[in-house]
């Protein structure tokens, strides 16, 4: 699984890094940013999905890797 943030849609609500701090951080202006390369480590899939579901702007995209 891989996550990414669409910076055109992100409004800086911060729910992603509040709900999944191991996957998301904030930039200098408070907008969410993906940590690392966006690969979700084993065991963090639930946190990634929770962040996606709670983003009011739907700015987080999830790519399921097969």
Biopython code that builds the backbone (N, CA, C, O; Angstrom):
import numpy as np
from Bio.PDB.StructureBuilder import StructureBuilder

atoms = [
    (1, "UNK", "N", (0.847, -1.172, 0.000)),
    (1, "UNK", "CA", (0.000, 0.000, 0.000)),
    (1, "UNK", "C", (0.895, 1.238, 0.000)),
    (1, "UNK", "O", (1.943, 1.275, 0.644)),
    (2, "UNK", "N", (0.447, 2.244, -0.740)),
    (2, "UNK", "CA", (1.182, 3.499, -0.810)),
    (2, "UNK", "C", (0.189, 4.648, -0.706)),
    (2, "UNK", "O", (-0.906, 4.571, -1.263)),
    (3, "UNK", "N", (0.562, 5.713, 0.002)),
    (3, "UNK", "CA", (-0.294, 6.887, 0.140)),
    (3, "UNK", "C", (0.399, 8.105, -0.457)),
    (3, "UNK", "O", (1.626, 8.193, -0.496)),
    (4, "UNK", "N", (-0.423, 9.038, -0.920)),
    (4, "UNK", "CA", (0.111, 10.318, -1.380)),
    (4, "UNK", "C", (-0.936, 11.389, -1.132)),
    (4, "UNK", "O", (-2.131, 11.101, -1.073)),
    (5, "UNK", "N", (-0.482, 12.620, -0.989)),
    (5, "UNK", "CA", (-1.375, 13.751, -0.758)),
    (5, "UNK", "C", (-1.411, 14.606, -2.011)),
    (5, "UNK", "O", (-0.373, 14.937, -2.583)),
    (6, "UNK", "N", (-2.618, 14.959, -2.431)),
    (6, "UNK", "CA", (-2.804, 15.882, -3.542)),
    (6, "UNK", "C", (-2.738, 17.289, -2.953)),
    (6, "UNK", "O", (-3.661, 17.722, -2.264)),
    (7, "UNK", "N", (-1.661, 17.990, -3.221)),
    (7, "UNK", "CA", (-1.441, 19.300, -2.619)),
    (7, "UNK", "C", (-2.408, 20.359, -3.140)),
    (7, "UNK", "O", (-2.574, 21.405, -2.512)),
    (8, "UNK", "N", (-3.043, 20.101, -4.275)),
    (8, "UNK", "CA", (-4.059, 21.018, -4.796)),
    (8, "UNK", "C", (-5.333, 20.962, -3.955)),
    (8, "UNK", "O", (-6.055, 21.953, -3.847)),
    (9, "UNK", "N", (-5.605, 19.809, -3.367)),
    (9, "UNK", "CA", (-6.828, 19.636, -2.567)),
    (9, "UNK", "C", (-6.605, 19.860, -1.079)),
    (9, "UNK", "O", (-7.539, 20.242, -0.373)),
    (10, "UNK", "N", (-5.391, 19.633, -0.584)),
    (10, "UNK", "CA", (-5.116, 19.743, 0.855)),
    (10, "UNK", "C", (-5.337, 21.177, 1.328)),
    (10, "UNK", "O", (-4.834, 22.133, 0.736)),
    (11, "UNK", "N", (-6.100, 21.299, 2.408)),
    (11, "UNK", "CA", (-6.383, 22.607, 2.993)),
    (11, "UNK", "C", (-5.743, 22.790, 4.367)),
    (11, "UNK", "O", (-5.957, 23.811, 5.019)),
    (12, "UNK", "N", (-4.959, 21.807, 4.810)),
    (12, "UNK", "CA", (-4.225, 21.940, 6.056)),
    (12, "UNK", "C", (-5.016, 21.655, 7.315)),
    (12, "UNK", "O", (-4.702, 22.206, 8.371)),
    (13, "UNK", "N", (-6.026, 20.816, 7.237)),
    (13, "UNK", "CA", (-6.805, 20.473, 8.430)),
    (13, "UNK", "C", (-5.973, 19.685, 9.445)),
    (13, "UNK", "O", (-6.207, 19.780, 10.650)),
    (14, "UNK", "N", (-5.014, 18.916, 8.964)),
    (14, "UNK", "CA", (-4.101, 18.203, 9.856)),
    (14, "UNK", "C", (-4.608, 16.887, 10.403)),
    (14, "UNK", "O", (-3.967, 16.303, 11.277)),
    (15, "UNK", "N", (-5.717, 16.411, 9.928)),
    (15, "UNK", "CA", (-6.241, 15.155, 10.457)),
    (15, "UNK", "C", (-5.339, 13.980, 10.108)),
    (15, "UNK", "O", (-5.236, 13.028, 10.882)),
    (16, "UNK", "N", (-4.692, 14.036, 8.961)),
    (16, "UNK", "CA", (-3.835, 12.915, 8.557)),
    (16, "UNK", "C", (-2.702, 12.717, 9.555)),
    (16, "UNK", "O", (-2.473, 11.598, 10.014)),
    (17, "UNK", "N", (-1.998, 13.778, 9.895)),
    (17, "UNK", "CA", (-0.875, 13.598, 10.819)),
    (17, "UNK", "C", (-1.309, 13.470, 12.267)),
    (17, "UNK", "O", (-0.527, 13.007, 13.098)),
    (18, "UNK", "N", (-2.526, 13.866, 12.595)),
    (18, "UNK", "CA", (-3.047, 13.595, 13.937)),
    (18, "UNK", "C", (-3.423, 12.124, 14.098)),
    (18, "UNK", "O", (-3.174, 11.524, 15.143)),
    (19, "UNK", "N", (-4.026, 11.547, 13.051)),
    (19, "UNK", "CA", (-4.514, 10.167, 13.117)),
    (19, "UNK", "C", (-3.452, 9.130, 12.759)),
    (19, "UNK", "O", (-3.509, 7.997, 13.237)),
    (20, "UNK", "N", (-2.499, 9.502, 11.936)),
    (20, "UNK", "CA", (-1.472, 8.552, 11.486)),
    (20, "UNK", "C", (-0.105, 9.244, 11.471)),
    (20, "UNK", "O", (0.466, 9.462, 10.403)),
    (21, "UNK", "N", (0.423, 9.590, 12.657)),
    (21, "UNK", "CA", (1.686, 10.334, 12.712)),
    (21, "UNK", "C", (2.891, 9.551, 12.198)),
    (21, "UNK", "O", (3.931, 10.139, 11.899)),
    (22, "UNK", "N", (2.760, 8.247, 12.096)),
    (22, "UNK", "CA", (3.850, 7.458, 11.543)),
    (22, "UNK", "C", (3.904, 7.499, 10.029)),
    (22, "UNK", "O", (4.892, 7.076, 9.429)),
    (23, "UNK", "N", (2.845, 8.005, 9.406)),
    (23, "UNK", "CA", (2.752, 8.049, 7.943)),
    (23, "UNK", "C", (2.763, 9.462, 7.385)),
    (23, "UNK", "O", (3.207, 9.689, 6.259)),
    (24, "UNK", "N", (2.266, 10.428, 8.188)),
    (24, "UNK", "CA", (2.133, 11.797, 7.720)),
    (24, "UNK", "C", (2.746, 12.767, 8.718)),
    (24, "UNK", "O", (2.745, 12.529, 9.925)),
    (25, "UNK", "N", (3.260, 13.847, 8.195)),
    (25, "UNK", "CA", (3.766, 14.933, 9.020)),
    (25, "UNK", "C", (3.185, 16.224, 8.485)),
    (25, "UNK", "O", (2.326, 16.211, 7.603)),
    (26, "UNK", "N", (3.655, 17.345, 9.022)),
    (26, "UNK", "CA", (3.183, 18.637, 8.539)),
    (26, "UNK", "C", (4.352, 19.457, 8.030)),
    (26, "UNK", "O", (5.478, 19.337, 8.514)),
    (27, "UNK", "N", (4.064, 20.292, 7.042)),
    (27, "UNK", "CA", (5.106, 21.168, 6.538)),
    (27, "UNK", "C", (5.124, 22.449, 7.374)),
    (27, "UNK", "O", (4.427, 22.535, 8.384)),
    (28, "UNK", "N", (5.906, 23.431, 6.968)),
    (28, "UNK", "CA", (6.059, 24.666, 7.736)),
    (28, "UNK", "C", (4.774, 25.485, 7.835)),
    (28, "UNK", "O", (4.641, 26.333, 8.717)),
    (29, "UNK", "N", (3.832, 25.230, 6.930)),
    (29, "UNK", "CA", (2.580, 25.974, 6.936)),
    (29, "UNK", "C", (1.409, 25.159, 7.493)),
    (29, "UNK", "O", (0.267, 25.619, 7.473)),
    (30, "UNK", "N", (1.691, 23.956, 7.989)),
    (30, "UNK", "CA", (0.657, 23.128, 8.596)),
    (30, "UNK", "C", (-0.062, 22.187, 7.650)),
    (30, "UNK", "O", (-0.999, 21.497, 8.051)),
    (31, "UNK", "N", (0.369, 22.153, 6.393)),
    (31, "UNK", "CA", (-0.235, 21.229, 5.435)),
    (31, "UNK", "C", (0.362, 19.839, 5.612)),
    (31, "UNK", "O", (1.526, 19.693, 5.985)),
    (32, "UNK", "N", (-0.444, 18.826, 5.342)),
    (32, "UNK", "CA", (0.024, 17.457, 5.476)),
    (32, "UNK", "C", (1.060, 17.101, 4.424)),
    (32, "UNK", "O", (1.036, 17.603, 3.301)),
    (33, "UNK", "N", (1.961, 16.230, 4.817)),
    (33, "UNK", "CA", (2.929, 15.692, 3.873)),
    (33, "UNK", "C", (3.196, 14.242, 4.225)),
    (33, "UNK", "O", (3.175, 13.855, 5.393)),
    (34, "UNK", "N", (3.447, 13.456, 3.206)),
    (34, "UNK", "CA", (3.726, 12.042, 3.391)),
    (34, "UNK", "C", (5.165, 11.891, 3.868)),
    (34, "UNK", "O", (6.078, 12.518, 3.329)),
    (35, "UNK", "N", (5.357, 11.060, 4.875)),
    (35, "UNK", "CA", (6.702, 10.786, 5.363)),
    (35, "UNK", "C", (7.340, 9.693, 4.516)),
    (35, "UNK", "O", (6.663, 8.762, 4.081)),
    (36, "UNK", "N", (8.625, 9.809, 4.288)),
    (36, "UNK", "CA", (9.323, 8.811, 3.482)),
    (36, "UNK", "C", (8.833, 8.835, 2.051)),
    (36, "UNK", "O", (8.589, 9.900, 1.483)),
    (37, "UNK", "N", (8.694, 7.672, 1.482)),
    (37, "UNK", "CA", (8.258, 7.557, 0.095)),
    (37, "UNK", "C", (6.774, 7.203, -0.022)),
    (37, "UNK", "O", (6.283, 6.912, -1.113)),
    (38, "UNK", "N", (6.070, 7.232, 1.102)),
    (38, "UNK", "CA", (4.642, 6.957, 1.077)),
    (38, "UNK", "C", (4.276, 5.495, 1.219)),
    (38, "UNK", "O", (3.095, 5.149, 1.249)),
    (39, "UNK", "N", (5.279, 4.630, 1.308)),
    (39, "UNK", "CA", (4.986, 3.206, 1.487)),
    (39, "UNK", "C", (4.485, 2.978, 2.909)),
    (39, "UNK", "O", (5.110, 3.414, 3.875)),
    (40, "UNK", "N", (3.370, 2.303, 3.023)),
    (40, "UNK", "CA", (2.762, 2.031, 4.324)),
    (40, "UNK", "C", (3.360, 0.736, 4.869)),
    (40, "UNK", "O", (3.218, -0.320, 4.252)),
    (41, "UNK", "N", (4.031, 0.812, 6.028)),
    (41, "UNK", "CA", (4.622, -0.395, 6.603)),
    (41, "UNK", "C", (3.553, -1.389, 7.049)),
    (41, "UNK", "O", (2.424, -0.994, 7.341)),
    (42, "UNK", "N", (3.896, -2.658, 7.104)),
    (42, "UNK", "CA", (2.957, -3.660, 7.609)),
    (42, "UNK", "C", (2.444, -3.260, 9.000)),
    (42, "UNK", "O", (3.214, -2.843, 9.865)),
    (43, "UNK", "N", (1.159, -3.394, 9.185)),
    (43, "UNK", "CA", (0.550, -3.042, 10.459)),
    (43, "UNK", "C", (0.028, -1.616, 10.523)),
    (43, "UNK", "O", (-0.690, -1.273, 11.463)),
    (44, "UNK", "N", (0.367, -0.774, 9.550)),
    (44, "UNK", "CA", (-0.081, 0.618, 9.536)),
    (44, "UNK", "C", (-1.209, 0.864, 8.536)),
    (44, "UNK", "O", (-1.636, 2.003, 8.348)),
    (45, "UNK", "N", (-1.694, -0.202, 7.893)),
    (45, "UNK", "CA", (-2.737, -0.043, 6.879)),
    (45, "UNK", "C", (-4.014, 0.565, 7.463)),
    (45, "UNK", "O", (-4.650, 1.408, 6.829)),
    (46, "UNK", "N", (-4.380, 0.144, 8.651)),
    (46, "UNK", "CA", (-5.587, 0.673, 9.299)),
    (46, "UNK", "C", (-5.445, 2.171, 9.551)),
    (46, "UNK", "O", (-6.394, 2.923, 9.326)),
    (47, "UNK", "N", (-4.290, 2.613, 10.008)),
    (47, "UNK", "CA", (-4.055, 4.038, 10.246)),
    (47, "UNK", "C", (-4.126, 4.818, 8.947)),
    (47, "UNK", "O", (-4.659, 5.927, 8.920)),
    (48, "UNK", "N", (-3.594, 4.251, 7.865)),
    (48, "UNK", "CA", (-3.646, 4.916, 6.559)),
    (48, "UNK", "C", (-5.092, 5.072, 6.105)),
    (48, "UNK", "O", (-5.485, 6.143, 5.643)),
    (49, "UNK", "N", (-5.871, 4.031, 6.231)),
    (49, "UNK", "CA", (-7.279, 4.093, 5.814)),
    (49, "UNK", "C", (-8.082, 5.068, 6.687)),
    (49, "UNK", "O", (-8.982, 5.750, 6.196)),
    (50, "UNK", "N", (-7.753, 5.128, 7.969)),
    (50, "UNK", "CA", (-8.421, 6.059, 8.871)),
    (50, "UNK", "C", (-8.129, 7.499, 8.464)),
    (50, "UNK", "O", (-9.030, 8.338, 8.452)),
    (51, "UNK", "N", (-6.883, 7.786, 8.132)),
    (51, "UNK", "CA", (-6.518, 9.129, 7.688)),
    (51, "UNK", "C", (-7.234, 9.489, 6.390)),
    (51, "UNK", "O", (-7.730, 10.606, 6.241)),
    (52, "UNK", "N", (-7.289, 8.553, 5.459)),
    (52, "UNK", "CA", (-7.989, 8.779, 4.185)),
    (52, "UNK", "C", (-9.461, 9.087, 4.440)),
    (52, "UNK", "O", (-10.010, 10.033, 3.875)),
    (53, "UNK", "N", (-10.089, 8.296, 5.282)),
    (53, "UNK", "CA", (-11.520, 8.449, 5.549)),
    (53, "UNK", "C", (-11.855, 9.750, 6.273)),
    (53, "UNK", "O", (-12.974, 10.251, 6.167)),
    (54, "UNK", "N", (-10.890, 10.293, 7.005)),
    (54, "UNK", "CA", (-11.146, 11.491, 7.799)),
    (54, "UNK", "C", (-10.669, 12.786, 7.162)),
    (54, "UNK", "O", (-10.803, 13.851, 7.764)),
    (55, "UNK", "N", (-10.121, 12.718, 5.972)),
    (55, "UNK", "CA", (-9.694, 13.938, 5.279)),
    (55, "UNK", "C", (-10.913, 14.605, 4.655)),
    (55, "UNK", "O", (-11.506, 14.051, 3.730)),
    (56, "UNK", "N", (-11.302, 15.789, 5.143)),
    (56, "UNK", "CA", (-12.507, 16.427, 4.617)),
    (56, "UNK", "C", (-12.378, 16.865, 3.157)),
    (56, "UNK", "O", (-13.387, 17.037, 2.473)),
    (57, "UNK", "N", (-11.178, 17.043, 2.687)),
    (57, "UNK", "CA", (-10.958, 17.468, 1.302)),
    (57, "UNK", "C", (-10.710, 16.295, 0.353)),
    (57, "UNK", "O", (-10.566, 16.480, -0.855)),
    (58, "UNK", "N", (-10.663, 15.078, 0.919)),
    (58, "UNK", "CA", (-10.347, 13.874, 0.129)),
    (58, "UNK", "C", (-9.035, 14.049, -0.631)),
    (58, "UNK", "O", (-8.926, 13.699, -1.807)),
    (59, "UNK", "N", (-8.040, 14.601, 0.073)),
    (59, "UNK", "CA", (-6.756, 14.918, -0.546)),
    (59, "UNK", "C", (-5.755, 13.767, -0.492)),
    (59, "UNK", "O", (-4.681, 13.858, -1.087)),
    (60, "UNK", "N", (-6.091, 12.689, 0.210)),
    (60, "UNK", "CA", (-5.165, 11.564, 0.332)),
    (60, "UNK", "C", (-5.604, 10.449, -0.602)),
    (60, "UNK", "O", (-6.751, 10.002, -0.567)),
    (61, "UNK", "N", (-4.684, 10.015, -1.425)),
    (61, "UNK", "CA", (-4.941, 8.895, -2.333)),
    (61, "UNK", "C", (-4.194, 7.669, -1.833)),
    (61, "UNK", "O", (-3.058, 7.760, -1.369)),
    (62, "UNK", "N", (-4.855, 6.519, -1.937)),
    (62, "UNK", "CA", (-4.248, 5.246, -1.555)),
    (62, "UNK", "C", (-4.108, 4.398, -2.802)),
    (62, "UNK", "O", (-5.035, 4.286, -3.605)),
    (63, "UNK", "N", (-2.944, 3.809, -2.951)),
    (63, "UNK", "CA", (-2.693, 2.900, -4.059)),
    (63, "UNK", "C", (-2.395, 1.537, -3.464)),
    (63, "UNK", "O", (-1.368, 1.337, -2.815)),
    (64, "UNK", "N", (-3.292, 0.616, -3.690)),
    (64, "UNK", "CA", (-3.101, -0.767, -3.215)),
    (64, "UNK", "C", (-2.131, -1.457, -4.156)),
    (64, "UNK", "O", (-2.361, -1.523, -5.363)),
    (65, "UNK", "N", (-1.066, -1.961, -3.605)),
    (65, "UNK", "CA", (-0.081, -2.673, -4.427)),
    (65, "UNK", "C", (-0.399, -4.157, -4.403)),
    (65, "UNK", "O", (-0.743, -4.722, -3.365)),
    (66, "UNK", "N", (-0.278, -4.766, -5.556)),
    (66, "UNK", "CA", (-0.584, -6.185, -5.648)),
    (66, "UNK", "C", (0.674, -6.994, -5.848)),
    (66, "UNK", "O", (0.610, -8.220, -5.949)),
]
sb = StructureBuilder()
sb.init_structure("model")
sb.init_model(0)
sb.init_chain("A")
sb.init_seg("    ")
for serial, (resi, resn, name, xyz) in enumerate(atoms, 1):
    if name == "N":
        sb.init_residue(resn, " ", resi, " ")
    sb.init_atom(name, np.array(xyz, "f"), 0.0, 1.0, " ", f" {name:<3s}", serial, name[0])
structure = sb.get_structure()
